[in-house]
Amino acid sequence: MPYARIPERAWRAIAGTDPPTAPIGLRAQRSGMDDLTAHAALGLALRIGESMLAVGAAAADVTATVLRVAAAYGLTSCQIDITHTSLTVSYDREDALPLTAMRIVGTSRTDYTRLQGINDLARAVGAGGRDVEEAHRRLDAVVSAPATYRRTVHTLAWAGLAGSVGVLLGGGWLEALIAALTTALIEQVLRVLTRRSLPPFFQQAAGAALATGVAVLLLAWDVDVRSSLVVAAGIVVLLAGLSLVSSAQDAISGFPVTAGARAFEVVTLTAGIVVGIAGVLDLAQRAQLPLTVVDTSLSPVRFAVALAAAAGIAGCWALASHARPRAVGLAALAGALAWTTSWAAGGLGAGPALAGGVAAVVLGFCGEVLTEWLRVPTQVIAVCGIVPLLPGLAIYHGLFAIVVDADIEGGLLALVGAAAVGLALAAGVTLGEYLGRPVSGARDRYDERVRRRAMTTD
């Protein structure tokens, strides 16, 4: 060995005595349980993790929950691997062959009511005293329960979100009404396209094309409205469903494979929006329709009106994401808090990206500290709260400048600014949750284990 020639006394003076910061290749432990019990417990942990991924939970939270549930039944030597579409759990044991199982995440949609039900079950299992079969039956009840709201309520939530965006951007009642009706139409079209299994890229393109087409028709018919607000509202609705925050959380928490998959999905679906808008604008220009775009700076809006609109945006998105009425109210408060914080930061001279990032940090902190006490998913406050700050108008302005005005430089600057706002929002939420972790005290040793090993594994 290189240090063999070093005198023993000198070596003792410099040799380390502390345990390694990241133990490598730990030996398996004795299981002490039969295969049937181990299979049932492993299957429950795997199903809970798969269900969490399917309704939008972050990879770090899924990993910690699976470890917690497995340990509750004595499976303390589990290894977990997560990708965007699959979850693999292996139980390593010294006195028998390892047990390994994998599940594919078939569908993925945001559903805060189911996520809360899964979290409650995992918490009850972690507390002990929950029979495996009973836990399986309770999980069956959560994942197979009827939709929280009727389709009509879901459509009205989308429409209310778009109308609130129109008001927040400075539009009047007519712009808000047109934006709401257009978005309701988009929602119905996307529902049909989903039923026909059209890939999400084309669904995003179709939704953006519908919103832009309505705006072009309003201009062609010389209707006295700010048509760009209709497009901006539709873009915000389409952007709200993207997993930008989850992607940033996975990347920062040390899950690069999952983060990369989610980030690529976000880029692909955003490209669909770009294609839909650019295609309609190009066709309208070739048809020599009179296209104009309004100034993208926000029109003066009374503070109380803007505050109510921001709360409406966040609350409507929570409602569209199947949150319970209590969670919808909390999301509305989060949206009002985010807009107020961003407005205050902007008043102090911060740019759109910095102001949005500061607001996202506040939301992430509040979500981490309060959601355990309020018994709602963290995403209700963090993700729903940032929806009023999404840069829909800036994206439309950038694409309009490139396609119609041939101002490539100005358009790219607008799009880069919009991307900066989106990244600031995602990173801000993650930073806020990190800062709130010591205050909440809700994280246990499994969360810490995930955070420690996340620096080296995915």
Buried (B, 14 or more C-beta within 10 A) or exposed (E): EEEEEBEEEEEEEEEEEEEEEEEEEEEEBEBEBEEEBBBBBBBBBBBBBBBBBBBBBBBBBBBBBBBBBBBBBBBBBBBBBBBBEEBBBBBBBEEBEEBEBEBEBEEBEBBBBBBBBBBEBBBBBBEEEBEBEEBBEBBEEBBEEEEBBEEEEBBBBBBBBBBBBBBBBBBEEEBBBBBBBBBBBBBEBBBEBEEEEBEBBBBBBBBBBBBBBBBBEBBBEEEEBBBBBBBBBBBBBBBBBBBBBBBBBBBBBBBBBBBBBBBEBBBBBBEBBBBBBBBBBEBBBEEEEEBEBBEBEEEEBEEEEBBBBBBBBBBBBBBBBBBBEEBBBBBBBBBBBBBBBBBEBBEEEBBBBBBBBBBBBBBBBBBBBBBBEBEBBBBBBBBBBBBBBBBBBBBBBBBBBBBBBEBEEBBEBBBEBBBBBBBBBBBBBBBBBBBBBEEBEBBEEBBEBBBEBBEEBB
